[in-house]
Amino acid sequence: MHKKILFSALLTTLVLPSLPVQAKKLPLSEVPKAVINGLKERHPDAKIIKIEEELHFALKLYEVKFKLNGNKQELLYTPQGKYFGYEEDINISELPKAVVNKLEQSFTKVTIAKAERIKHPDGRIEYEIDVIGDGEEWEFIIGETGKLWSKVRD
């Protein structure tokens, strides 16, 4: 019993500090030049709206929100400026059962407000989900099998 408690405490110490990672809006001066150059190579006429640092697939990525020909778009880039993919808005009914189960286990009462799917170039999928759980707004990052990567108050 005592070993189990120590192991749980150690595991909590190792795992929890990495969980609360929130998207952080950055001034352009703090964004790696390679990220901006990567966007400009792909879309030379893009007008950058904002850039946020996010954590997906345990990787630091930059979500670049921009306008192109009057349309708002969002793309993900690595710190080296390589195009990674995008966050695709999906219908809540498209969430895998394991993801919904994880959300339901996290709160007494939960309402899913918005869901996005992020596809890794290697085929893995994560979901970024905005929820209202027990009266508070939260953002979850959950793998397709229900593995919780991040849970932060929004």
Buried (B, 14 or more C-beta within 10 A) or exposed (E): EEEEEEEEEEEEEEEEEEEEBEBEEBEEEEBBEBBBEBBEEBBEEBEBEBBBBBBBBEEEBBBBBBBBEEEEBBBBBBBEBEBBBBBBEBEEEEBBEEBBEBBEEBBEEBEBBEBBBBBBEEEEBBBBBBBBBEEEEBBBBBBBEBEBBBBBEE
